[in-house]
């Protein structure tokens, strides 16, 4: 979704997908991760405003790196930061609950992103 917006030079669409759709999924994973570490009877605040309280400084810094300006290179960096952070937290959440992480699905998504980015800058 974000990649499609970048490839089509549709900044409003790309930013909306990044900020609303993709970030929402990242927030869900962060909240599951926080729950595995601190329990599920706490509030992370609206839009994660209390994440800093519950994440390590390193993870919180990685989360902050998921925000970008409107430059497409910055948006790509944001997408990569989101994917990497989601991956690392999802592995820990999956291990906590004894779930199987579907690495093949992530691999497909990352391959698509790579293909779009290479085509754009190719």
PyMOL commands that place a pseudoatom at each C-alpha (Angstrom):
pseudoatom trace, name=CA, resn=UNK, resi=1, chain=A, elem=C, hetatm=0, pos=[0.000, 0.000, 0.000]
pseudoatom trace, name=CA, resn=UNK, resi=2, chain=A, elem=C, hetatm=0, pos=[2.688, 2.492, 0.972]
pseudoatom trace, name=CA, resn=UNK, resi=3, chain=A, elem=C, hetatm=0, pos=[4.994, 1.231, -1.759]
pseudoatom trace, name=CA, resn=UNK, resi=4, chain=A, elem=C, hetatm=0, pos=[2.229, 1.562, -4.331]
pseudoatom trace, name=CA, resn=UNK, resi=5, chain=A, elem=C, hetatm=0, pos=[1.659, 5.173, -3.285]
pseudoatom trace, name=CA, resn=UNK, resi=6, chain=A, elem=C, hetatm=0, pos=[5.359, 5.960, -3.546]
pseudoatom trace, name=CA, resn=UNK, resi=7, chain=A, elem=C, hetatm=0, pos=[5.667, 4.242, -6.926]
pseudoatom trace, name=CA, resn=UNK, resi=8, chain=A, elem=C, hetatm=0, pos=[2.709, 6.229, -8.268]
pseudoatom trace, name=CA, resn=UNK, resi=9, chain=A, elem=C, hetatm=0, pos=[3.977, 9.497, -6.754]
pseudoatom trace, name=CA, resn=UNK, resi=10, chain=A, elem=C, hetatm=0, pos=[0.814, 9.750, -4.647]
pseudoatom trace, name=CA, resn=UNK, resi=11, chain=A, elem=C, hetatm=0, pos=[2.192, 11.291, -1.475]
pseudoatom trace, name=CA, resn=UNK, resi=12, chain=A, elem=C, hetatm=0, pos=[-1.151, 11.780, 0.356]
pseudoatom trace, name=CA, resn=UNK, resi=13, chain=A, elem=C, hetatm=0, pos=[-2.084, 8.134, -0.248]
pseudoatom trace, name=CA, resn=UNK, resi=14, chain=A, elem=C, hetatm=0, pos=[1.344, 6.829, 0.768]
pseudoatom trace, name=CA, resn=UNK, resi=15, chain=A, elem=C, hetatm=0, pos=[1.405, 8.910, 3.947]
pseudoatom trace, name=CA, resn=UNK, resi=16, chain=A, elem=C, hetatm=0, pos=[-2.129, 7.892, 4.891]
pseudoatom trace, name=CA, resn=UNK, resi=17, chain=A, elem=C, hetatm=0, pos=[-1.357, 4.207, 4.402]
pseudoatom trace, name=CA, resn=UNK, resi=18, chain=A, elem=C, hetatm=0, pos=[1.843, 4.564, 6.415]
pseudoatom trace, name=CA, resn=UNK, resi=19, chain=A, elem=C, hetatm=0, pos=[0.289, 6.554, 9.231]
pseudoatom trace, name=CA, resn=UNK, resi=20, chain=A, elem=C, hetatm=0, pos=[-3.097, 4.910, 9.505]
pseudoatom trace, name=CA, resn=UNK, resi=21, chain=A, elem=C, hetatm=0, pos=[-2.930, 1.355, 8.218]
pseudoatom trace, name=CA, resn=UNK, resi=22, chain=A, elem=C, hetatm=0, pos=[0.665, 0.203, 8.662]
pseudoatom trace, name=CA, resn=UNK, resi=23, chain=A, elem=C, hetatm=0, pos=[1.224, 2.083, 11.910]
pseudoatom trace, name=CA, resn=UNK, resi=24, chain=A, elem=C, hetatm=0, pos=[-1.970, 0.600, 13.323]
pseudoatom trace, name=CA, resn=UNK, resi=25, chain=A, elem=C, hetatm=0, pos=[-0.584, -2.911, 12.782]
pseudoatom trace, name=CA, resn=UNK, resi=26, chain=A, elem=C, hetatm=0, pos=[2.736, -1.915, 14.341]
pseudoatom trace, name=CA, resn=UNK, resi=27, chain=A, elem=C, hetatm=0, pos=[0.910, -0.453, 17.339]
pseudoatom trace, name=CA, resn=UNK, resi=28, chain=A, elem=C, hetatm=0, pos=[-1.017, -3.677, 17.810]
pseudoatom trace, name=CA, resn=UNK, resi=29, chain=A, elem=C, hetatm=0, pos=[2.234, -5.655, 17.867]
pseudoatom trace, name=CA, resn=UNK, resi=30, chain=A, elem=C, hetatm=0, pos=[3.871, -3.186, 20.254]
pseudoatom trace, name=CA, resn=UNK, resi=31, chain=A, elem=C, hetatm=0, pos=[0.913, -3.492, 22.596]
pseudoatom trace, name=CA, resn=UNK, resi=32, chain=A, elem=C, hetatm=0, pos=[1.078, -7.301, 22.526]
pseudoatom trace, name=CA, resn=UNK, resi=33, chain=A, elem=C, hetatm=0, pos=[4.806, -7.067, 23.222]
pseudoatom trace, name=CA, resn=UNK, resi=34, chain=A, elem=C, hetatm=0, pos=[4.258, -4.689, 26.142]
pseudoatom trace, name=CA, resn=UNK, resi=35, chain=A, elem=C, hetatm=0, pos=[1.596, -7.060, 27.464]
pseudoatom trace, name=CA, resn=UNK, resi=36, chain=A, elem=C, hetatm=0, pos=[4.035, -9.972, 27.439]
pseudoatom trace, name=CA, resn=UNK, resi=37, chain=A, elem=C, hetatm=0, pos=[6.499, -7.915, 29.470]
pseudoatom trace, name=CA, resn=UNK, resi=38, chain=A, elem=C, hetatm=0, pos=[4.240, -5.958, 31.834]
pseudoatom trace, name=CA, resn=UNK, resi=39, chain=A, elem=C, hetatm=0, pos=[0.848, -7.684, 31.802]
pseudoatom trace, name=CA, resn=UNK, resi=40, chain=A, elem=C, hetatm=0, pos=[-2.320, -6.744, 29.995]
pseudoatom trace, name=CA, resn=UNK, resi=41, chain=A, elem=C, hetatm=0, pos=[-4.003, -4.679, 32.698]
pseudoatom trace, name=CA, resn=UNK, resi=42, chain=A, elem=C, hetatm=0, pos=[-2.305, -1.391, 31.888]
pseudoatom trace, name=CA, resn=UNK, resi=43, chain=A, elem=C, hetatm=0, pos=[-2.949, 1.416, 29.463]
pseudoatom trace, name=CA, resn=UNK, resi=44, chain=A, elem=C, hetatm=0, pos=[-0.469, 2.442, 26.796]
pseudoatom trace, name=CA, resn=UNK, resi=45, chain=A, elem=C, hetatm=0, pos=[-2.561, 5.569, 26.229]
pseudoatom trace, name=CA, resn=UNK, resi=46, chain=A, elem=C, hetatm=0, pos=[-4.283, 6.821, 23.130]
pseudoatom trace, name=CA, resn=UNK, resi=47, chain=A, elem=C, hetatm=0, pos=[-2.086, 6.238, 20.075]
pseudoatom trace, name=CA, resn=UNK, resi=48, chain=A, elem=C, hetatm=0, pos=[0.649, 4.781, 22.280]
pseudoatom trace, name=CA, resn=UNK, resi=49, chain=A, elem=C, hetatm=0, pos=[1.407, 7.987, 24.121]
pseudoatom trace, name=CA, resn=UNK, resi=50, chain=A, elem=C, hetatm=0, pos=[2.806, 5.947, 27.062]
pseudoatom trace, name=CA, resn=UNK, resi=51, chain=A, elem=C, hetatm=0, pos=[4.980, 3.590, 25.013]
pseudoatom trace, name=CA, resn=UNK, resi=52, chain=A, elem=C, hetatm=0, pos=[8.075, 5.291, 26.382]
pseudoatom trace, name=CA, resn=UNK, resi=53, chain=A, elem=C, hetatm=0, pos=[7.099, 4.098, 29.881]
pseudoatom trace, name=CA, resn=UNK, resi=54, chain=A, elem=C, hetatm=0, pos=[6.973, 0.441, 28.889]
pseudoatom trace, name=CA, resn=UNK, resi=55, chain=A, elem=C, hetatm=0, pos=[9.553, -0.012, 26.131]
pseudoatom trace, name=CA, resn=UNK, resi=56, chain=A, elem=C, hetatm=0, pos=[13.286, -0.181, 26.624]
pseudoatom trace, name=CA, resn=UNK, resi=57, chain=A, elem=C, hetatm=0, pos=[15.118, 2.965, 25.484]
pseudoatom trace, name=CA, resn=UNK, resi=58, chain=A, elem=C, hetatm=0, pos=[16.516, 0.990, 22.523]
pseudoatom trace, name=CA, resn=UNK, resi=59, chain=A, elem=C, hetatm=0, pos=[13.114, -0.237, 21.359]
pseudoatom trace, name=CA, resn=UNK, resi=60, chain=A, elem=C, hetatm=0, pos=[11.554, 3.167, 21.912]
pseudoatom trace, name=CA, resn=UNK, resi=61, chain=A, elem=C, hetatm=0, pos=[14.314, 4.793, 19.808]
pseudoatom trace, name=CA, resn=UNK, resi=62, chain=A, elem=C, hetatm=0, pos=[13.598, 2.271, 17.061]
pseudoatom trace, name=CA, resn=UNK, resi=63, chain=A, elem=C, hetatm=0, pos=[9.914, 3.143, 17.298]
pseudoatom trace, name=CA, resn=UNK, resi=64, chain=A, elem=C, hetatm=0, pos=[10.704, 6.859, 16.998]
pseudoatom trace, name=CA, resn=UNK, resi=65, chain=A, elem=C, hetatm=0, pos=[12.707, 6.085, 13.845]
pseudoatom trace, name=CA, resn=UNK, resi=66, chain=A, elem=C, hetatm=0, pos=[9.487, 4.855, 12.200]
pseudoatom trace, name=CA, resn=UNK, resi=67, chain=A, elem=C, hetatm=0, pos=[8.326, 8.457, 11.744]
pseudoatom trace, name=CA, resn=UNK, resi=68, chain=A, elem=C, hetatm=0, pos=[9.291, 10.273, 8.576]
pseudoatom trace, name=CA, resn=UNK, resi=69, chain=A, elem=C, hetatm=0, pos=[8.964, 13.483, 6.687]
pseudoatom trace, name=CA, resn=UNK, resi=70, chain=A, elem=C, hetatm=0, pos=[7.336, 13.697, 3.279]
pseudoatom trace, name=CA, resn=UNK, resi=71, chain=A, elem=C, hetatm=0, pos=[10.456, 12.877, 1.269]
pseudoatom trace, name=CA, resn=UNK, resi=72, chain=A, elem=C, hetatm=0, pos=[10.089, 9.475, -0.416]
pseudoatom trace, name=CA, resn=UNK, resi=73, chain=A, elem=C, hetatm=0, pos=[13.559, 8.344, 0.736]
pseudoatom trace, name=CA, resn=UNK, resi=74, chain=A, elem=C, hetatm=0, pos=[12.528, 9.114, 4.320]
pseudoatom trace, name=CA, resn=UNK, resi=75, chain=A, elem=C, hetatm=0, pos=[9.268, 7.246, 3.831]
pseudoatom trace, name=CA, resn=UNK, resi=76, chain=A, elem=C, hetatm=0, pos=[11.176, 4.183, 2.577]
pseudoatom trace, name=CA, resn=UNK, resi=77, chain=A, elem=C, hetatm=0, pos=[13.426, 4.366, 5.661]
pseudoatom trace, name=CA, resn=UNK, resi=78, chain=A, elem=C, hetatm=0, pos=[10.315, 4.570, 7.819]
pseudoatom trace, name=CA, resn=UNK, resi=79, chain=A, elem=C, hetatm=0, pos=[8.801, 1.520, 6.122]
pseudoatom trace, name=CA, resn=UNK, resi=80, chain=A, elem=C, hetatm=0, pos=[12.021, -0.440, 6.668]
pseudoatom trace, name=CA, resn=UNK, resi=81, chain=A, elem=C, hetatm=0, pos=[12.200, 0.644, 10.312]
pseudoatom trace, name=CA, resn=UNK, resi=82, chain=A, elem=C, hetatm=0, pos=[8.579, -0.438, 10.824]
pseudoatom trace, name=CA, resn=UNK, resi=83, chain=A, elem=C, hetatm=0, pos=[9.168, -3.809, 9.191]
pseudoatom trace, name=CA, resn=UNK, resi=84, chain=A, elem=C, hetatm=0, pos=[12.316, -4.467, 11.226]
pseudoatom trace, name=CA, resn=UNK, resi=85, chain=A, elem=C, hetatm=0, pos=[10.728, -3.448, 14.522]
pseudoatom trace, name=CA, resn=UNK, resi=86, chain=A, elem=C, hetatm=0, pos=[7.550, -5.414, 13.817]
pseudoatom trace, name=CA, resn=UNK, resi=87, chain=A, elem=C, hetatm=0, pos=[9.645, -8.481, 12.958]
pseudoatom trace, name=CA, resn=UNK, resi=88, chain=A, elem=C, hetatm=0, pos=[11.720, -8.369, 16.140]
pseudoatom trace, name=CA, resn=UNK, resi=89, chain=A, elem=C, hetatm=0, pos=[8.739, -7.799, 18.430]
pseudoatom trace, name=CA, resn=UNK, resi=90, chain=A, elem=C, hetatm=0, pos=[6.584, -10.370, 16.630]
pseudoatom trace, name=CA, resn=UNK, resi=91, chain=A, elem=C, hetatm=0, pos=[9.247, -13.046, 17.102]
pseudoatom trace, name=CA, resn=UNK, resi=92, chain=A, elem=C, hetatm=0, pos=[9.286, -12.366, 20.836]
pseudoatom trace, name=CA, resn=UNK, resi=93, chain=A, elem=C, hetatm=0, pos=[5.497, -12.334, 21.086]
pseudoatom trace, name=CA, resn=UNK, resi=94, chain=A, elem=C, hetatm=0, pos=[5.278, -15.565, 19.084]
pseudoatom trace, name=CA, resn=UNK, resi=95, chain=A, elem=C, hetatm=0, pos=[7.850, -17.217, 21.330]
pseudoatom trace, name=CA, resn=UNK, resi=96, chain=A, elem=C, hetatm=0, pos=[6.006, -16.037, 24.458]
pseudoatom trace, name=CA, resn=UNK, resi=97, chain=A, elem=C, hetatm=0, pos=[2.746, -17.620, 23.302]
pseudoatom trace, name=CA, resn=UNK, resi=98, chain=A, elem=C, hetatm=0, pos=[4.424, -20.611, 21.619]
pseudoatom trace, name=CA, resn=UNK, resi=99, chain=A, elem=C, hetatm=0, pos=[3.107, -19.506, 18.221]
pseudoatom trace, name=CA, resn=UNK, resi=100, chain=A, elem=C, hetatm=0, pos=[4.762, -20.155, 14.897]
pseudoatom trace, name=CA, resn=UNK, resi=101, chain=A, elem=C, hetatm=0, pos=[5.894, -16.978, 13.196]
pseudoatom trace, name=CA, resn=UNK, resi=102, chain=A, elem=C, hetatm=0, pos=[5.101, -17.080, 9.493]
pseudoatom trace, name=CA, resn=UNK, resi=103, chain=A, elem=C, hetatm=0, pos=[8.436, -15.943, 8.158]
pseudoatom trace, name=CA, resn=UNK, resi=104, chain=A, elem=C, hetatm=0, pos=[7.448, -16.883, 4.609]
pseudoatom trace, name=CA, resn=UNK, resi=105, chain=A, elem=C, hetatm=0, pos=[4.692, -14.243, 4.651]
pseudoatom trace, name=CA, resn=UNK, resi=106, chain=A, elem=C, hetatm=0, pos=[7.110, -11.576, 5.797]
pseudoatom trace, name=CA, resn=UNK, resi=107, chain=A, elem=C, hetatm=0, pos=[9.634, -12.682, 3.187]
pseudoatom trace, name=CA, resn=UNK, resi=108, chain=A, elem=C, hetatm=0, pos=[7.009, -12.212, 0.471]
pseudoatom trace, name=CA, resn=UNK, resi=109, chain=A, elem=C, hetatm=0, pos=[6.156, -8.727, 1.695]
pseudoatom trace, name=CA, resn=UNK, resi=110, chain=A, elem=C, hetatm=0, pos=[9.807, -7.717, 1.883]
pseudoatom trace, name=CA, resn=UNK, resi=111, chain=A, elem=C, hetatm=0, pos=[10.443, -9.099, -1.607]
pseudoatom trace, name=CA, resn=UNK, resi=112, chain=A, elem=C, hetatm=0, pos=[7.541, -7.020, -2.943]
pseudoatom trace, name=CA, resn=UNK, resi=113, chain=A, elem=C, hetatm=0, pos=[8.877, -3.892, -1.236]
pseudoatom trace, name=CA, resn=UNK, resi=114, chain=A, elem=C, hetatm=0, pos=[12.343, -4.547, -2.648]
pseudoatom trace, name=CA, resn=UNK, resi=115, chain=A, elem=C, hetatm=0, pos=[10.923, -5.047, -6.138]
pseudoatom trace, name=CA, resn=UNK, resi=116, chain=A, elem=C, hetatm=0, pos=[8.936, -1.797, -6.030]
pseudoatom trace, name=CA, resn=UNK, resi=117, chain=A, elem=C, hetatm=0, pos=[11.844, 0.178, -4.617]
pseudoatom trace, name=CA, resn=UNK, resi=118, chain=A, elem=C, hetatm=0, pos=[14.311, -1.183, -7.174]
pseudoatom trace, name=CA, resn=UNK, resi=119, chain=A, elem=C, hetatm=0, pos=[11.882, -0.447, -9.996]
pseudoatom trace, name=CA, resn=UNK, resi=120, chain=A, elem=C, hetatm=0, pos=[11.436, 3.100, -8.691]
pseudoatom trace, name=CA, resn=UNK, resi=121, chain=A, elem=C, hetatm=0, pos=[15.157, 3.795, -8.344]
pseudoatom trace, name=CA, resn=UNK, resi=122, chain=A, elem=C, hetatm=0, pos=[16.337, 1.225, -10.926]
for i in range(1, 122): cmd.bond("trace and resi %d" % i, "trace and resi %d" % (i + 1))
show_as sticks, trace
zoom trace
